[in-house]
Amino acid sequence: MISVLQLGALDYSTGLRLQEKLVALRKEGRVGDVLLLLEHTPVITLGRNAKSANVVAAPEVLALRGVEVHECDRGGDVTFHGPGQLVAYPIFDLRAFPSASENRKSLGAVEFVRRLEEAVIRTCAEFGIATKRIQGLTGVWTDISEFSESSTQPDSRPRLSPHGVSAKLSTSSDLAEAKIAALGVHISRGVTSHGIALNVNTDISFFNLIVPCGITSKSVTSMEKELGHSVSMQEVAHTISRNFGLVFQSQMLWLDSLEALLGTSIGVPVKLPEDLRKIHNEGSTWA
């Protein structure tokens, strides 16, 4: 079973500290597998392989737009997090998930990342957006071949998705592959942190402040841009949670609070451990 906790909007430092504490508790077996869903206040993050030159905006420009800059231990280069972007942080012990490979008993890093991408691809498809992987690159990208095929059909009626009508599958703005979701993970003793950043209603202009993921040849897009209208963050959150359950073959249990998360684990008291309580009491974002 995977517990799901939706936290609302958090500054990056608080989200990072929460991940670190939950990773420590997961390693100790004091909590089960957890999927955190949230948005961040505007921030540029630099992964382990990041080049500082990929932050192209001057410090004064970043300050004017209210964008913080943080280094972190995830894989990858530079990316942006902000309002309208759904961030999913899976705190999973990979040893609890069987591998599809005959050569492994449990999930490895590459297979884990492929499953994260699959959860995003399925989620976008449910909203009428065709997406795919690109060999040699991490993340999820719009699939222009699907758009091209649909645009040549004599029947040009919009396609239906479970969430309404899409604009002929997607507008795929300039008919070039564009990144709709970035992925970057960290794995320590089999326990994962960091994860997915899916652009839902994100202000794409923020990505002009950086070279996203260090890739100059491809642009960034959002679900809103592809569909031509804003999308319910709550619907996307529930959809991606359901798809996590499918690709990781697990039941998903939605919880109301951090206390509920800790209280659901066998042998874990409802009372928060001191270190997590300290984070909890710094604000009211866990309600």
Solvent accessible surface area in square Angstrom, and as a share of the most:
residue,aa,sasa,rsa
1,M,134,0.60
2,I,1,0.00
3,S,13,0.08
4,V,0,0.00
5,L,2,0.01
6,Q,59,0.26
7,L,8,0.04
8,G,38,0.37
9,A,60,0.47
10,L,3,0.02
11,D,58,0.30
12,Y,2,0.01
13,S,41,0.26
14,T,18,0.10
15,G,1,0.01
16,L,34,0.17
17,R,85,0.31
18,L,0,0.00
19,Q,2,0.01
20,E,96,0.43
21,K,64,0.27
22,L,0,0.00
23,V,18,0.10
24,A,46,0.36
25,L,10,0.05
26,R,35,0.13
27,K,53,0.23
28,E,108,0.49
29,G,50,0.48
30,R,89,0.33
31,V,3,0.02
32,G,33,0.32
33,D,13,0.07
34,V,0,0.00
35,L,0,0.00
36,L,1,0.00
37,L,0,0.00
38,L,3,0.02
39,E,42,0.19
40,H,1,0.01
41,T,53,0.31
42,P,28,0.18
43,V,0,0.00
44,I,0,0.00
45,T,0,0.00
46,L,19,0.09
47,G,7,0.07
48,R,139,0.51
49,N,101,0.52
50,A,27,0.21
51,K,133,0.57
52,S,88,0.57
53,A,83,0.64
54,N,20,0.11
55,V,30,0.17
56,V,87,0.50
57,A,18,0.14
58,A,41,0.31
59,P,105,0.66
60,E,120,0.54
61,V,60,0.34
62,L,13,0.06
63,A,77,0.60
64,L,158,0.78
65,R,84,0.31
66,G,47,0.45
67,V,11,0.06
68,E,82,0.37
69,V,71,0.41
70,H,45,0.20
71,E,141,0.63
72,C,18,0.11
73,D,63,0.32
74,R,17,0.06
75,G,13,0.13
76,G,31,0.30
77,D,19,0.10
78,V,0,0.00
79,T,8,0.05
80,F,0,0.00
81,H,12,0.06
82,G,0,0.00
83,P,75,0.47
84,G,11,0.11
85,Q,2,0.01
86,L,4,0.02
87,V,0,0.00
88,A,1,0.00
89,Y,7,0.03
90,P,1,0.00
91,I,0,0.00
92,F,0,0.00
93,D,15,0.08
94,L,8,0.04
95,R,151,0.55
96,A,62,0.48
97,F,10,0.04
98,P,90,0.57
99,S,19,0.12
100,A,89,0.69
101,S,45,0.29
102,E,178,0.80
103,N,142,0.73
104,R,125,0.46
105,K,193,0.82
106,S,23,0.15
107,L,3,0.02
108,G,10,0.10
109,A,54,0.42
110,V,104,0.60
111,E,36,0.16
112,F,0,0.00
113,V,20,0.12
114,R,83,0.30
115,R,36,0.13
116,L,0,0.00
117,E,0,0.00
118,E,45,0.20
119,A,0,0.00
120,V,0,0.00
121,I,30,0.15
122,R,97,0.35
123,T,0,0.00
124,C,0,0.00
125,A,60,0.47
126,E,39,0.17
127,F,8,0.04
128,G,7,0.07
129,I,1,0.00
130,A,17,0.13
131,T,15,0.09
132,K,55,0.23
133,R,89,0.33
134,I,32,0.16
135,Q,184,0.82
136,G,79,0.76
137,L,55,0.27
138,T,59,0.34
139,G,0,0.00
140,V,0,0.00
141,W,2,0.01
142,T,2,0.01
143,D,21,0.11
144,I,48,0.24
145,S,58,0.37
146,E,62,0.28
147,F,31,0.13
148,S,49,0.32
149,E,100,0.45
150,S,17,0.11
151,S,66,0.42
152,T,105,0.61
153,Q,98,0.43
154,P,134,0.84
155,D,71,0.37
156,S,63,0.41
157,R,180,0.66
158,P,69,0.43
159,R,112,0.41
160,L,143,0.71
161,S,20,0.13
162,P,108,0.68
163,H,63,0.28
164,G,36,0.35
165,V,82,0.47
166,S,3,0.02
167,A,39,0.30
168,K,102,0.43
169,L,13,0.07
170,S,4,0.03
171,T,53,0.31
172,S,3,0.02
173,S,60,0.39
174,D,98,0.51
175,L,97,0.48
176,A,43,0.34
177,E,37,0.16
178,A,7,0.05
179,K,14,0.06
180,I,0,0.00
181,A,0,0.00
182,A,15,0.12
183,L,20,0.10
184,G,10,0.10
185,V,22,0.12
186,H,50,0.22
187,I,57,0.29
188,S,33,0.21
189,R,175,0.64
190,G,19,0.18
191,V,1,0.01
192,T,0,0.00
193,S,10,0.06
194,H,5,0.02
195,G,6,0.06
196,I,3,0.01
197,A,4,0.03
198,L,0,0.00
199,N,6,0.03
200,V,0,0.00
201,N,40,0.20
202,T,5,0.03
203,D,70,0.37
204,I,39,0.20
205,S,43,0.28
206,F,26,0.11
207,F,15,0.06
208,N,115,0.59
209,L,11,0.06
210,I,8,0.04
211,V,27,0.16
212,P,24,0.15
213,C,33,0.20
214,G,32,0.31
215,I,35,0.18
216,T,122,0.71
217,S,96,0.62
218,K,55,0.23
219,S,53,0.34
220,V,14,0.08
221,T,2,0.01
222,S,2,0.01
223,M,0,0.00
224,E,59,0.26
225,K,91,0.39
226,E,2,0.01
227,L,7,0.04
228,G,59,0.57
229,H,88,0.39
230,S,74,0.48
231,V,13,0.08
232,S,53,0.34
233,M,39,0.17
234,Q,86,0.38
235,E,78,0.35
236,V,0,0.00
237,A,0,0.00
238,H,83,0.37
239,T,2,0.01
240,I,1,0.00
241,S,1,0.01
242,R,114,0.42
243,N,2,0.01
244,F,0,0.00
245,G,8,0.08
246,L,99,0.49
247,V,16,0.09
248,F,5,0.02
249,Q,153,0.68
250,S,27,0.18
251,Q,132,0.59
252,M,44,0.20
253,L,67,0.33
254,W,78,0.27
255,L,21,0.11
256,D,130,0.67
257,S,26,0.17
258,L,0,0.00
259,E,56,0.25
260,A,34,0.26
261,L,2,0.01
262,L,1,0.00
263,G,30,0.29
264,T,70,0.41
265,S,20,0.13
266,I,174,0.88
267,G,79,0.76
268,V,15,0.09
269,P,82,0.51
270,V,104,0.60
271,K,145,0.61
272,L,12,0.06
273,P,21,0.13
274,E,121,0.54
275,D,65,0.33
276,L,0,0.00
277,R,58,0.21
278,K,138,0.59
279,I,6,0.03
280,H,42,0.19
281,N,103,0.53
282,E,101,0.45
283,G,41,0.39
284,S,98,0.63
285,T,56,0.33
286,W,7,0.02
287,A,118,0.92
